[in-house]
Amino acid sequence: LPIYETHVFILKGERPGHTVLIVSGLHGDESGGFLAAEAFTRVDVKNGKLIIIPRANLPAIQLKRRYVNVDMNRRFFLEASFADSNFYEDKVVAIIKKYIKQSDAVLDLHCGSGFYRPHYINRLENPRRWGQSIIADDDKVYFKGKKEVSLRAIAEQVIPYLNSMVRYPKYHYHFNNTRTKYPDSIHPEQRVSLSFYSLYGANVIAFGLETSKALPLDYYKAYYHICAVKRFLDLFGVTYTGNPRPL
């Protein structure tokens, strides 16, 4: 089998609706994301369609490393196809881009360091950390030929639900607007990320979902991801039967 083998699950309901792409495993050391994504491969979709790529970077996952050759979530350049690249990561990125363009919304699942906070608290709780956040590249986007979309407003319909599932306040979720395209963004590296490509290269709504690597068990990392995805699917009108849960 090719070392860049990537499994894609397409679950289509009997009734039409929005298409949501769930991607995880871009980073091989973030198990909570791909365990959650795999849970949704076992549901029976009724309205709309789910496209799920649970283990995008399979070699890195097998090695339990962030990446092998290059960081896959830094290869989503707006202008490049990587048709002649020797890196398997770029071949997988080309596949993911194809499915992004077929979708109405994209959810990219990760496990990040520390705990995101809007203001500095300490070295593990501050604006440069990622854990326990719903990430968007801007508050609003303006797609060509479409009305403006408030990413913040969508996320703020998810976060209260998520926090109702979290007993320990330290693990509460926050909205993280990385302001990626602005010159003063503290995360310019995100300009070659999956979410940024989705928004500005494909005109598709996109969010990054981050649980924290500091959570005590992979079960909780996957569980919070599942809760977040459930709420997003509800907002996007994708319905299903079955009870996704981490194995």
N, C-alpha and C positions, 0 to 999 in steps of 0.2 A: 504494500500500500504506500502511496506517496506520503512523505513526512508532513505535508501540509494538508492532509485530509481534514475536511470540515463537514460536519453533519448539519443539515438544514432541515427543520421540521416545518411543514406548512399545514396548518389546521384551518379548514374552511367550513364556515357554517352554512346551513341550508338557506338562511335568509341573508340578504346583502347587508353590508355595513362597512365600517371603517376597517382599514388594515393597519395593525400595529406590529412593528418589528421589535423583538426582544433580543438583544445581543449581550453576551457575557463571555468571560474567559479571554478577553483581549490581553489581560495580564495573568500569567499562569499561577501566581501566588495569592489569588483572591478567590478562595473556594466558595465563599458564601454566595457570590453572584451566580456561578454556574450551577450550584446545587438548587438555587431558586428557579433559575431559568428552566432547568430540566423538569422541575415539578409541573410547569405549565405545559410540557409536552404530553402530559397524561390526562389533560382535560378534554372534554367534548364540546367544541365550539358550536354555538347555535346561531348567533348573529355576528357578521363580520368575519375577519380572518386574522389569525396569528401566524407570523413567521418567526421562528425561534432558532437562533444560532447560539446554543448554550456553551460550547467549548471552542470558541473561535481560534484560540492559540493552543491547539492540542499538544504540540511538543513542549511548550513552556509549562503547561499544566502537568504533563508527565514528569517533568524535571522539578516541579514546584519552584520555578523561577519566574521573575517578572517577565522576562523575554529571553530569546535565544540570540538572535542577530541584532535586531533593532526593536525599539518599543513600538508595538503595533498601533497603539493609540496616538502615535506621533507620525503616522504615515498617510493620513487622510488629507493630502494636499488637494486644494481645489482644482489645480490645473494639470495634475500628473496622472497618467494611467498606469505607469509601472509595467507596461507590457513586456519590456525587455529586462526587468529586474531579476536578479539571481536569488533574491531573498524570498523564502516561502511566505513571510509575513505580508509582503506586498501582493502576492497572488491571492491571499485570503482577503486582504483589504479590497481588491478589485471585485471579489465575489460579494462582500458585504455592501459595497457601493451599489451594486446591481439591485439588491433587495431594498436598500434605502429608497431608491427611486420608485419602487413599487408600493411604498407605504405612505400612510397618512401621518403616522407618528412613530418615533423611535425611542426606546428606553434602553439605555446602556448601563449595565449593572457592574458595580465595582465594590471593592473593600478598601477604604482609604485609611491613611494614618491619622491618629488622634481624633479630635472632635472639632468640627468646624464651628466657629463662633464669630458673629459679626464684629466683635471687638476683642482685643487681646486680653486674655485672662492669665494664661501661663503658656509654657512652650508646647503643651499638648492640646490646648484649647485656645485657638486663635484663628484669624481669617485665612491663614495659609494652610490650615489643615483641611481635610476632606470628609472625615468620618461623620456619619449621621446627618447627611445633608441631601437635599434635592437641588441639583445644579442646573442652571441654565446660563447660556452665554450672554444673555441680556434680559432686561425686564420685558421688552416687547420686540416683536419682529414684524416686518412689513414685507410680505410676499408679493411678488409681481402678480397683478391681476386678482389679488385677494385682499380682503380687509385685514387690518392689523390683528395680530394674535398676542394676547397678554400671557406670556409664559409664567410670570409671577402669579397671576390670578389662578391659573390652572394648578400650579404647585401649592398655592395656599388653600386649595380645596382638598389636597392630599395630606398635607402636614398635620392638621388637627386630628384627622382620623388615625394617622400613624402614631402620634403622641398619645392617643387614647389607649394604644396597645402597649405602651412603654411605661413600666412602673417606676423605674429609676430616672429621676429628672436629668441626670448627667447624660443619659442616652437619648434625650429628646432631639427631634429633628429640627433643622433650620433651613430656610431658603438661602442658597448660595448663588448670587449673581456674580459670575466671574468677569463680566464686562469685557469679554474677550477681545472684541474688535477695537476697543478704545486704546489710545496711546499710553494711558496711565494704568492699564490693567496690570495687576500683580501676577497674572497667569497668561502671558503672551504665548507660552508653549501650547495652549489650548487652540491656537489658530490652525493647528494641523490635527485636531482631534476628530473623533467620529461625530460628536454632537455639532461641532462647528461646521463640518462638511455638510451634515444633514440640513442645517438651517440655511447656509449661504451657498452651498453647492447644489442642493437638491430641492430647496424650498419645502422642507418637511419639518414639522414640529419635532423637537428632540429635547430630551432631558437625560442628565446623568444621575444615577441613583447610587448613593454611597452608604454602606454600613461601615462601621469602624473595625479595624483590625484589633482594636483593644477589647472588643467584646469577648467574654470568656469562652464561648463555644461557637463552632461553625454553625450549629443548629440555630442560634439566635441571629447570626449574620444572615443566614438564608431566610429565616422566619420574617425578619423585618423587611427584607426585599420582597418577599411574597406578599406581605400586607400592602406595600407600596404599589406593586404591580396590580394587585386586585383593584385598588382604588382608581388607578389610572385607567384600567380597562373599563371600569364602570363609567368614568367620565367620557371615554371615547365611544361608549355604546357597544363594546364587544362583550357579548354574553356567552356563558358556557355552563356546563354542568360538571360536577366533579369538585373535589376538595384538594387543591394543590398543597402539598406539604413536603418539607425536606425529608429525604430518606436517610 
